């Protein structure tokens, strides 16, 4: 079977990204496999919701603008989109990203296998400065919401997809519930994450035979502003990832919660340090900086994980999830 109906959810929260949001929507409207609908969920920003509603007033059911019906944050916004979705597959695109023309077509092809419940793609950084900072290691591209060095190539089975470039069968949310609130990005200025990791692990428990894939032909380009290409943001995001991983491990157990991270820290990162030192010895730009950034990133993330673990033992998990309402 081909040609499944896709509902694409884009969550927006600030007028500062107005042009980015419009570009994201247009990239969906230009897909070689047309989406059934694009759902623009606005996170507790009524002026932005009204502005977007006026912008797409003539789009009819092709583009619908919704207010986040839950607490402030990305997880609740996504849950609002899922509840309103009418498609067989719900896909998610970041509000500051654009999808290549065959993005949905590659997703669709993977669902020919009835065991597949989720498919993610490859997210390429679009650096505002025009190029990657010399010190920024590809192994840490997850810091800026992109696919990082160390993920396998091609169409491969994974523990979890990455939320800004992902799709799920609508029934997956009926089986496992929606995205957990209190774990990912919200009103807190700290750049937390891992909400999709927790959901995917929970989904695997609810549906033990389920298959989750990444197909690196399903490509989006994610904007990286200058503020996120700094060492300060790098450290803050790595620390926040450690905090988030502690919450996930508390929820699903360290075995599942950290199985992918163990391979990453014992194989991928040491190879990255060695590559950076080699480049330094060969007088190539940024080699020492990349090696140092990897070491710093690991140390800071470990510190965040330790603090998060102590906090969850003292205060509990700190997040919750529930069933998704019926499609509207």
N, C-alpha and C positions, 0 to 999 in steps of 0.2 A: 504493500500500500504506500502511495506517495501523496503528497499534497495535504498533509494534516494542517489543521487550522491553528495558527500561531497568534497568541495574544502577547504583545511585547510591553513590558512594564518599565517605565523610566521614572525614577523618583527625583524630584527637584526640590530645592529648599531655599535658594537665594537668587535674587535678580542679578547678582554679579555674574552669573553664568548664563544670562539670557541667550546670547548668541550660541553658546555651546549646546544649550538645550534644543534650540531650533535646528542646529546641525545634526544632533542625535536623532531627532524625529524625522528629518528629511532622509537620513541614511536608512531608516526603517522603511519609509515610504518608497524608497528606490530599490528595494530588494528584488532579486530575480524571482524569488518565490514570495509573492505578496503576503504580508501579514493580514490577518483578519481585522486586527485593531491595534492601535497604540494607546496604552493607558498612561497618561501623565499624572502621577500622584504628587501633589504638592504638600510639603511637610510643614504645616502650621504657619503658613505665610499667605494670608488672605489677599494682599495686594498682588502677589505673584500669581496666585490661582486665578484671580479675576483677569489679569493681563493675558495669561495663557488661554483662558477660556475665550476671550475676545479674539485672540490671534487665530484660534482654530474653530471659530464659530461656524464657518462654512464647510468644515471637514466632515460634518455629520458623525456617523458611528465609526469612521476610520480613525479619528483621534478623539479620545475622550479625556477630559480634565477632571480629576477627582481631588478631594481634600483627604489627607491622611485621617482615617477614622479612629486611629489608636493613639498611643502616647508618642511624643516627639521621637523621631529616629528612623533610621533606614529600615530596620526590621519591620516595624509597624507599617511603614509606607509600602513595603513590598507585600505585606499581608493584605493591605487594603486593595492593592492591584490584583492579587490572586483571587480575592473574594469577588471582585467585579468581572474577572476574566470569563469570556465565553468560548475561548479556544480549547482545543484538545491539549495543546502544549503552551506552557507559560514561559516566556523567555525574559531575561533581564539584561538591560543595557545601562551602563553608567550615564549620568546626565552630561558628563564632559568627555564622551567618547563617540566615535562614529564607526559604524559597521561597514565592512566591505560588502559588495553587492551580493555575493553568494553566501553570506553568513547564515541565513535561515535555511537555505537549501542544504548546506552541509549538516546542520542540526537535523533536519528532516530525514535525510538519508540514514542517519544512525538509528532512528526510531523504527526502521524496518524490522529490527530485532525486537520482538515483544518483551524480552527481558530487560531492555534498556529503559530506565526510569529517569535518567538525567544525562545531559550532554553539555559539556563546556567547550570553550574554544581557546584560541591564543590571543592574548592581549599585548599589543606592541606599544611601547612608550612613544609619545609624540612630545619631545622635549621643547618647551617654550623657547629655549635658547638656540634651538636648531640642532643641537647635538648633546650627547650624554656627557656629564661632567667626567673628567679623566679619572677621578678618584672613585667613582660610583661603580661598584661591582655588579655585574649582571646577575650574580647569585642572589642579590638582594633586590631585584626588581619588584618583588612583592611589596616592598615598602611603598612604592608608588602605584600599587594596584595592577601590576603587569605580570605576565608570565616570566618566570625566572629561570636562569640556567640551572639545569639539574632535572627538570621535568622531562620525561621521555617524549620522543617525537612521534608523529603520526597519530593514528587513532588508537588510544590505549585505555585500558581500565584503570581507574583511580579510586582512591578513598573518598575524595571530595572534589567538586568543581569549585571554581572561583566565582563569587557572586556577581561581579560586574559584567560577566560574559558567560551566561549560563542559561540552561533551559531545563524544565522538568515537565513530565506528564502531569496533567491536572490531578490525576488520581494519587500521585505521590503525596500530595498535601492532605488528601483524605485519609491516607494510611498513617502519616507521621505527624500531622499538624503543621503549623506554619513556622516562620522564622521566630526564634526566641528573642524577646525584648530584654534589654538590660545587659546584652553582651556585645553588640556591635556599636556602630556609630549612632550617636544620639545628641542630646543637648550638651553633653560633656564635651569640652574642647579637646580632650585627649583622643588621639586617633586610634580608637579601639577597632577590633575586627573579629574574625573567626565565626561570625554567625552562620555562614554557609557551611563551614566545617562541622559545627555542631549539628546542623540540620541533616547533613548528608550521613553522618554517623548514626543519628537517630533513625533515618530512613532505612539504612542498612539493617538495623535491628528490627524494624517493623516489617521489612520485606527481605528476608535473608537471601533470597535468590536474585535480588535486584542487581542490575549492572549499571554502573556509573562510568561514563567515558569522557575523555577529552579528545577532541579532533582538532588538530592544530591548523586545519584548513579553514576553520570558522574564525575569521580574524576580525578583531576590532582594533582601532587606534585610540589610545587613551591619552588625553592631554595631561602633561606634567608641568604645572606652573613653576615659575622660578622659585617660589617659596618652598616648594617640596623637593627642590634639587639642592638643598643645603644640608650640611652636616648636622645642624641642629634638628631639622625635621627627621633626618635619618635616625638619629639617636632616640628621638621621642617616639617615632613609630615602632622601632624595634622594642623599646621598653613596653609600649602599649600592647604589642603582640604577645610578649611574655605574660602580661596580666590576663589577656584574653585566653591564652592557651591554658592558664591555670583554671579558669572557669570551665573550659571545655573538659579538661581532665577530671575536674570535680564532678561534672555531669555524666560523662560516659566512661570514665575510668582512664587511667594513664596508658593502659595497653593500646586501646583504640585511639585515644586522644593524641598520642604522641608517636604512633608507629611510623608515619611518614617523616616526621621531624627527626627521628633517630637516624634514618638513612641520610637525610640531608646534612645533619651535623657531623656524621662520622665519615662520609664519603665526598659529598659535593663541596662542602666548605673547605676541608683540608686541601682538596685539589685546587680550589680557587686561590687559597693563600699561596700555594706552590707556584701557580701560574703568575700571580702578582709579583712574587719575589724573582721569578725568572725574568719577567719583563723589566724589573728594576735592574737586574744584572746586565741585561741587554740594552740598557739606557732607553727603554721605551717609555713614553709618557704615562704617568699615573700608576705604574706598577706597584710601588711601595704604598701609595695611597689606597689602592684597592685592597692589598693585603691587610693593611692596618684597619680599614673600614670593616672588613669581614671579622677580624678579631674583636673589634669594638662592638659590632652588631651582635655577635654571639654573647659577649659578656653582658651587654645591656639587656638583651632579651632574657638571659638567665636570671638577672637581677629582678626583672619584672615578674618572671614566673615564680621566683621564690617569694616575693612580696605578695603576689596574687594568691599563692597557695596558703600562706599564713592567714591572709584575709578571709579566704573562703572557709577555712577551718574555724575561724572565729565568728564569722558573720553568716555563713551559708553560701549557697550558689549565687544568689543575686540576680537571677533571671528566670523567666517563665515563658511557656508557650502553650498554645491551645489550638483547638480545631479552627479551620478556616470555614467561613460561612459559605452558603451555596452561591453559585454564580448568579449575577443579576442580569 
